């Protein structure tokens, strides 16, 4: 029996649509054991056993992808997964399942995929790299691509920063939220976001947290997706009034991210109170960045 953990993620961070993602130290837990047939036990973040059809099970799909990629037959295994983040909330639950299944395939066969191979398999299953890459390698990941492959750069994040995740009690599917985005954007919108991404990267590199409020503004996706969250703009304003350095949707939402170097409980409480003003029940988690990711664990497991 082998155990491993996969960090949750928060993507986009405002302007970095599909290009930025950050790993945080909230970990989904996995356990792999030899078995007579493939078995999957998946518990949600409240420890309820989930029943997921095998055709929709990302653990199963990831195992099949691993076997197909290396053109081999996998031995039967049992996988137990304990999610530490809720599904369809913008915190990388699907990325965790995909990486969890691929890692189980690596453990079952003793094959350590090269980093580029792992990226290729994971992104094929997820469809975009902004969650899987930070979960895999840790830190803040900037991804970019040509027509043939995906590249990435990693920035390690200062441990003094707190990442507040305010989690509403309803789901929003990323696939559906992509459909509401405009098909075309003008130059002014693109220039707005380009400048904010540059500012955001500078903020993390120089630890100038005063830049975050301007740096986390967005015009590409957030105005459209946030319309699905009652009181979104007021919740963001509340975060800043309470002392947040930056705030934005986490991924596609509905979770809302706030970043601060002090008083995270105060900020989180104020944001949840504003959610209630708009009829939304919300919980919160407070995390630090995870600068390690999954791949380092896998290297140790397969030594």
C-alpha positions in Angstrom: 0.0 0.0 0.0 1.3 3.4 -1.0 0.0 6.8 -0.1 0.4 10.2 -1.7 -1.2 13.6 -1.6 -2.1 16.2 -4.3 -2.5 19.9 -3.6 -5.6 21.9 -4.4 -5.2 24.7 -6.8 -6.5 28.1 -7.6 -6.3 29.2 -11.3 -6.3 32.5 -13.2 -5.8 34.7 -10.1 -7.8 37.4 -11.9 -6.2 38.2 -15.3 -4.2 35.0 -16.0 -7.0 33.2 -17.9 -5.8 29.7 -18.6 -2.2 30.7 -18.1 -1.7 31.0 -14.3 -2.3 28.5 -11.6 -1.2 28.2 -8.0 -0.9 25.2 -5.7 -2.1 25.5 -2.1 -1.5 23.4 0.9 -4.9 21.7 1.1 -4.3 18.1 0.1 -6.5 15.4 -1.4 -5.3 12.0 -0.1 -4.8 8.9 -2.1 -4.0 5.3 -1.3 -3.1 2.6 -3.8 -3.3 -1.2 -3.0 -3.0 -4.3 -5.1 -6.4 -5.9 -5.8 -8.1 -8.7 -7.8 -10.0 -6.1 -9.9 -9.9 -2.4 -10.2 -11.9 -0.7 -7.4 -12.4 3.0 -6.7 -13.5 4.5 -3.4 -14.0 8.3 -3.5 -14.9 10.3 -0.5 -15.9 14.0 -0.8 -14.5 16.7 1.5 -17.2 16.0 4.1 -16.2 12.3 4.0 -19.3 11.1 2.2 -18.7 8.1 -0.2 -19.4 9.2 -3.7 -21.0 6.9 -6.3 -19.5 7.8 -9.7 -20.2 5.8 -12.9 -17.0 4.2 -14.2 -17.4 5.9 -17.5 -17.4 9.3 -15.8 -14.7 8.4 -13.2 -11.6 10.5 -13.8 -9.5 8.0 -11.8 -10.6 5.3 -14.2 -10.1 7.5 -17.3 -6.6 8.4 -16.0 -5.6 4.8 -15.6 -6.8 4.0 -19.1 -4.8 6.9 -20.5 -1.7 5.8 -18.6 -2.0 2.3 -20.0 -2.7 3.6 -23.5 0.3 6.0 -23.4 2.7 3.3 -22.5 0.9 0.6 -24.4 0.7 -1.9 -21.6 -1.8 -3.7 -19.4 -2.1 -2.5 -15.9 -2.3 -4.8 -12.9 -5.6 -4.5 -11.0 -5.5 -2.0 -8.1 -7.7 -0.4 -5.5 -7.6 3.4 -5.2 -9.0 5.3 -2.3 -9.4 9.0 -2.7 -10.3 11.5 0.0 -11.1 14.9 -1.5 -10.2 17.9 0.6 -11.9 20.4 -1.6 -15.5 20.3 -3.0 -16.4 19.4 -6.5 -17.1 22.0 -9.2 -16.1 25.0 -7.1 -12.9 26.2 -8.9 -10.3 24.5 -6.7 -8.8 21.9 -8.9 -10.8 18.8 -7.8 -10.8 17.3 -11.4 -7.0 18.0 -11.7 -6.5 16.1 -8.4 -8.5 13.1 -9.7 -6.6 13.1 -13.0 -3.2 13.3 -11.4 -4.3 10.8 -8.8 -5.2 8.2 -11.4 -2.0 8.8 -13.4 0.1 8.5 -10.3 -1.7 5.2 -9.4 -0.7 3.9 -12.8 2.9 4.9 -12.2 2.9 3.2 -8.9 1.2 0.0 -10.2 3.8 -0.4 -13.0 6.9 1.2 -11.4 7.2 3.6 -14.3 8.2 7.2 -13.5 6.9 9.3 -16.4 9.2 12.0 -17.6 7.8 15.4 -16.6 6.9 16.3 -20.2 5.1 12.9 -20.6 3.2 13.5 -17.3 2.2 16.9 -18.5 1.0 15.6 -21.9 -1.2 12.9 -20.3 -2.7 15.2 -17.7 -3.5 18.1 -20.0 -5.1 15.7 -22.6 -7.5 14.6 -19.9 -8.1 18.0 -18.2 -8.3 20.0 -21.4 -6.2 22.9 -20.1 -3.0 23.2 -18.0 -3.8 25.9 -15.4 -4.8 23.5 -12.6 -2.8 20.3 -13.4 0.6 21.9 -13.7 0.7 23.7 -10.3 -0.7 20.5 -8.6 2.0 18.5 -10.3 5.0 20.9 -9.7 3.9 23.3 -7.0 4.2 27.1 -6.7 2.8 29.6 -9.2 2.9 28.1 -12.7 2.9 30.2 -15.8 2.1 28.0 -18.8 2.5 28.7 -22.5 2.5 26.5 -25.6 3.3 26.2 -29.3 1.3 23.9 -31.6 3.2 20.8 -30.4 3.8 21.1 -26.6 3.2 22.9 -23.4 5.9 24.8 -21.6 5.9 26.2 -18.1 7.8 28.4 -15.6 7.5 28.2 -11.8 7.6 30.9 -9.2 8.0 29.9 -5.6 5.5 31.8 -3.4 6.4 33.5 -0.1 5.2 31.5 2.9 3.9 34.7 4.6 1.0 35.0 2.2 -2.4 33.6 3.1 -4.8 32.4 0.5 -8.5 32.6 1.6 -11.0 30.5 -0.3 -14.6 31.4 0.3 -16.7 28.5 -0.9 -20.4 29.1 -1.7 -22.8 26.1 -1.2 -23.5 25.7 -4.9 -21.6 24.3 -7.9 -20.7 25.9 -11.2 -19.4 23.6 -14.0 -16.3 24.9 -15.7 -17.5 23.6 -19.1 -20.7 25.5 -18.8 -18.9 28.7 -17.7 -16.7 28.5 -20.8 -19.8 28.7 -22.9 -20.9 32.1 -21.6 -17.6 33.7 -22.5 -17.6 36.0 -25.6 -16.2 34.5 -28.7 -14.3 37.7 -29.6 -12.6 40.4 -27.6 -11.2 43.8 -28.6 -7.6 45.0 -28.3 -8.3 47.3 -25.3 -9.5 44.2 -23.3 -6.4 42.2 -24.2 -4.1 45.1 -23.4 -5.8 45.6 -20.0 -5.2 41.9 -19.1 -1.7 41.8 -20.4 -0.7 44.7 -18.2 -2.3 43.1 -15.2 -0.6 39.8 -15.7 2.8 41.5 -15.9 2.0 43.4 -12.7 0.9 40.3 -11.0 4.1 38.4 -11.8 6.1 41.4 -10.6 4.2 41.4 -7.3 5.0 37.8 -6.6 8.6 38.1 -7.6 9.3 41.3 -5.6 6.9 40.5 -2.8 5.3 43.9 -3.3 1.8 43.0 -2.1 0.5 46.5 -2.6 0.4 45.8 -6.3 -2.0 42.9 -6.0 -5.3 44.9 -5.9 -4.6 46.4 -9.4 -2.8 43.3 -10.6 -5.8 40.9 -10.0 -8.3 42.9 -12.1 -9.7 41.1 -15.1 -11.8 41.8 -18.2 -11.5 38.5 -20.1 -13.6 36.1 -18.0 -14.5 37.4 -14.6 -17.2 39.9 -15.6 -19.2 37.1 -17.3 -18.7 34.3 -14.8 -19.2 36.5 -11.8 -22.7 37.2 -13.0 -23.6 33.7 -11.8 -22.7 34.7 -8.2 -25.1 37.0 -6.4 -23.3 39.9 -4.8 -19.9 39.1 -6.3 -18.7 42.6 -6.6 -19.8 43.5 -3.1 -18.0 40.4 -1.7 -14.8 41.5 -3.5 -15.2 45.0 -2.1 -15.7 43.6 1.4 -12.5 41.6 1.1 -10.5 44.8 0.3 -12.3 46.8 3.0 -11.3 44.1 5.5 -7.6 44.2 4.5 -7.2 41.8 1.6 -4.3 42.6 -0.7 -5.9 41.0 -3.8 -9.2 39.2 -4.6 -10.7 37.4 -7.6 -12.6 34.3 -8.7 -10.8 31.1 -8.0 -10.7 29.4 -11.4 -14.1 29.6 -13.0 -15.8 30.0 -9.5 -18.0 30.0 -7.6 -15.2 30.0 -5.0 -13.7 33.5 -4.4 -10.0 33.9 -3.6 -8.6 36.6 -1.4 -4.8 37.1 -0.7 -3.4 38.7 2.4 -0.3 38.8 4.5 -2.3 39.4 7.7 -5.7 38.9 9.4 -7.0 36.2 7.2 -9.7 35.1 9.6 -11.1 38.6 9.8 -11.2 38.9 6.0 -12.8 35.5 5.5 -15.5 36.2 8.1 -16.4 39.5 6.5 -16.6 37.9 3.0 -18.8 35.1 4.3 -21.1 37.6 6.1 -21.5 39.5 2.8 -22.4 36.2 1.1 -25.2 35.7 3.6 -26.5 39.2 2.8 -27.1 37.9 -0.7 -28.7 34.6 0.4 -25.5 32.5 -0.1 -24.3 30.1 2.6 -20.5 29.9 2.3 -17.6 28.2 4.1 -14.0 29.2 4.0 -10.5 27.7 4.0 -7.3 29.5 4.7 -4.2 28.1 3.1 -0.5 28.8 2.2 1.1 28.1 -1.1 2.5 24.7 -1.8 5.8 25.0 -3.5 6.5 21.2 -3.9 3.6 19.6 -5.8 3.0 15.9 -6.6 6.0 15.1 -8.8 8.6 15.3 -6.1 6.5 12.8 -4.0 6.3 10.4 -7.0 10.0 10.5 -7.5 10.5 9.4 -3.9 7.9 6.7 -4.1 9.4 5.1 -7.1 13.1 5.3 -6.0 
